[in-house]
Amino acid sequence: MKFNICAIVLISILGITPLCYAETSTDKTSIEEVKQETQDLLQSLDAYTADQKDEAIRITKTALDKLDKRIDTLEAHVDESWDKMDKDARKKARDSLKALRKHRNQVAEWYGSLKSSTENAWEHMKKGFSNAYKALHDAWEKSENDFGSSK
């Protein structure tokens, strides 16, 4: 089974040959789901006004919770496969997870700012959060693509 994600992120662990799985339609679906969820979140968030802040925060929190579960699943997969990896694959896995967590932390900072933003700062906070979330999604997608290309 290939792991989801916002998009995410790093199932790929960037081309770890020993971890290759047969790609299934479920794998493709989960990758597409991540892309769609990210697109939906960013479009929805963009449409919310400061008066709709509570609803925007709710949908954002739901998306972040899903993302965190996907990252946790990926980390568990890396842990389970660690002994099967060569030195280079381990370094790539470690670096990829580190980058993913860095992006996730940036998203968390923007989420906190979004939650506490004033009406005057709402648009700026939405944009900052959306940019950070998009960067995280892009990191996840890059990892997915790198993994897929190594099959």
GUTIKOL-144784 format. One record per residue (C-alpha): residue number from 1; x, z, y; residue in one letter. Coordinates in nm, 4 decimals. Example, Ala and Ser with C-alpha at 12.3 -4.5 7.8 and 13.67 -1.06 7.14 Angstrom:
2
 num       px       pz       py residu
   1   1.2300   0.7800  -0.4500      a
   2   1.3670   0.7140  -0.1060      s
This chain:
151
 num       px       pz       py residu
   1   0.0000   0.0000   0.0000      m
   2   0.1305  -0.0883   0.3415      k
   3   0.0667   0.1561   0.6199      f
   4  -0.1501   0.1037   0.9228      n
   5  -0.0351   0.0720   1.2797      i
   6  -0.1149   0.1016   1.6976      c
   7  -0.0289  -0.0302   1.6197      a
   8   0.1183   0.1438   1.6139      i
   9   0.4759   0.1416   1.3573      v
  10   0.7614   0.1299   1.1359      l
  11   0.6596   0.0503   0.7891      i
  12   0.9049  -0.2135   0.8349      s
  13   1.1773   0.0265   0.8795      i
  14   1.3221  -0.2955   0.9868      l
  15   1.3785  -0.4971   0.6791      g
  16   1.4340  -0.2489   0.4032      i
  17   1.4504  -0.4740   0.1022      t
  18   1.4154  -0.1985  -0.1607      p
  19   1.0860  -0.0928  -0.0066      l
  20   0.9180  -0.4317  -0.0178      c
  21   0.5677  -0.4354  -0.1502      y
  22   0.3470  -0.7210  -0.2530      a
  23   0.1415  -0.8036   0.0512      e
  24  -0.2288  -0.7683  -0.0017      t
  25  -0.5281  -0.8617   0.2037      s
  26  -0.5662  -0.4897   0.2794      t
  27  -0.2204  -0.4897   0.4393      d
  28  -0.3085  -0.7814   0.6631      k
  29  -0.6404  -0.6216   0.7467      t
  30  -0.4799  -0.2933   0.8491      s
  31  -0.2311  -0.4710   1.0747      i
  32  -0.5123  -0.6695   1.2306      e
  33  -0.7169  -0.3499   1.2668      e
  34  -0.4329  -0.1905   1.4606      v
  35  -0.4085  -0.4882   1.6923      k
  36  -0.7842  -0.4879   1.7464      q
  37  -0.7997  -0.1116   1.8025      e
  38  -0.5257  -0.1339   2.0625      t
  39  -0.6930  -0.4231   2.2399      q
  40  -1.0304  -0.2456   2.2314      d
  41  -0.8860   0.0789   2.3663      l
  42  -0.7030  -0.0890   2.6518      l
  43  -1.0046  -0.3002   2.7493      q
  44  -1.2391  -0.0031   2.7306      s
  45  -1.0078   0.2197   2.9282      l
  46  -0.9682  -0.0449   3.1954      d
  47  -1.3457  -0.0603   3.2391      a
  48  -1.3924   0.3139   3.2890      y
  49  -1.4224   0.4466   3.6412      t
  50  -1.3185   0.7921   3.7542      a
  51  -1.6827   0.8969   3.7105      d
  52  -1.6538   0.8079   3.3403      q
  53  -1.3303   0.9986   3.2910      k
  54  -1.4606   1.2303   3.0177      d
  55  -1.5686   0.9383   2.7989      e
  56  -1.2400   0.7578   2.8636      a
  57  -1.0464   1.0678   2.7594      i
  58  -1.2592   1.1001   2.4439      r
  59  -1.1940   0.7438   2.3240      i
  60  -0.8274   0.7732   2.4140      t
  61  -0.7920   1.0965   2.2166      k
  62  -0.9565   0.9351   1.9136      t
  63  -0.7141   0.6421   1.9299      a
  64  -0.4148   0.8747   1.9627      l
  65  -0.5280   1.0824   1.6659      d
  66  -0.5446   0.7665   1.4515      k
  67  -0.2034   0.6629   1.5730      l
  68  -0.0540   1.0009   1.4885      d
  69  -0.1922   0.9803   1.1352      k
  70  -0.0352   0.6376   1.0911      r
  71   0.3008   0.7609   1.2157      i
  72   0.2828   1.0628   0.9830      d
  73   0.2029   0.8320   0.6916      t
  74   0.4972   0.6125   0.7781      l
  75   0.7328   0.9084   0.7997      e
  76   0.6116   1.0317   0.4612      a
  77   0.6753   0.6860   0.3165      h
  78   1.0302   0.6872   0.4536      v
  79   1.0897   1.0347   0.3114      d
  80   0.9626   0.9278  -0.0301      e
  81   1.1772   0.6147  -0.0284      s
  82   1.4915   0.7650   0.1230      w
  83   1.6847   0.7825  -0.2048      d
  84   1.6153   0.4141  -0.2703      k
  85   1.7605   0.3046   0.0645      m
  86   2.1179   0.2015   0.1272      d
  87   2.3143   0.3392   0.4227      k
  88   2.2162   0.0567   0.6591      d
  89   1.8480   0.0827   0.5706      a
  90   1.8563   0.4573   0.6317      r
  91   2.0131   0.4062   0.9735      k
  92   1.7510   0.1450   1.0631      k
  93   1.4743   0.3728   0.9412      a
  94   1.6074   0.6682   1.1365      r
  95   1.6543   0.4580   1.4530      d
  96   1.3088   0.3041   1.4216      s
  97   1.1381   0.6389   1.3755      l
  98   1.3318   0.7780   1.6700      k
  99   1.2191   0.4885   1.8928      a
 100   0.8627   0.5249   1.7734      l
 101   0.8562   0.8966   1.8524      r
 102   1.0096   0.8282   2.1952      k
 103   0.7290   0.5846   2.2770      h
 104   0.4705   0.8250   2.1375      r
 105   0.6034   1.1031   2.3615      n
 106   0.5761   0.8753   2.6649      q
 107   0.2155   0.8017   2.5720      v
 108   0.1509   1.1759   2.5405      a
 109   0.2890   1.2354   2.8898      e
 110   0.0639   0.9671   3.0372      w
 111  -0.2315   1.1000   2.8403      y
 112  -0.1762   1.4427   2.9943      g
 113  -0.1592   1.2857   3.3385      s
 114  -0.4712   1.0840   3.2679      l
 115  -0.6623   1.3971   3.1660      k
 116  -0.5647   1.5889   3.4762      s
 117  -0.5845   1.3020   3.7238      s
 118  -0.7917   1.3211   4.0348      t
 119  -1.0415   1.0565   4.1292      e
 120  -0.7890   0.9108   4.3753      n
 121  -0.5157   0.8841   4.1107      a
 122  -0.7404   0.7616   3.8273      w
 123  -0.6547   0.3916   3.8506      e
 124  -0.2806   0.4616   3.8685      h
 125  -0.2968   0.6958   3.5686      m
 126  -0.5013   0.4457   3.3653      k
 127  -0.2458   0.1756   3.4331      k
 128   0.0473   0.4015   3.3431      g
 129  -0.1196   0.5148   3.0226      f
 130  -0.2130   0.1586   2.9274      s
 131   0.1428   0.0365   2.9832      n
 132   0.2877   0.3183   2.7736      a
 133   0.0334   0.2634   2.4964      y
 134   0.1039  -0.1102   2.4962      k
 135   0.4797  -0.0435   2.4658      a
 136   0.4113   0.1834   2.1698      l
 137   0.1893  -0.0788   2.0094      h
 138   0.4566  -0.3444   2.0648      d
 139   0.7181  -0.1231   1.8973      a
 140   0.4868  -0.0741   1.6002      w
 141   0.4085  -0.4457   1.5773      e
 142   0.7787  -0.5379   1.5961      k
 143   0.8474  -0.3063   1.3085      s
 144   0.5596  -0.4492   1.1083      e
 145   0.6821  -0.8029   1.1727      n
 146   1.0396  -0.7158   1.0798      d
 147   0.9230  -0.5621   0.7550      f
 148   0.6961  -0.8526   0.6727      g
 149   0.9724  -1.1033   0.7338      s
 150   1.2014  -0.9287   0.4892      s
 151   0.9685  -0.9816   0.1949      k
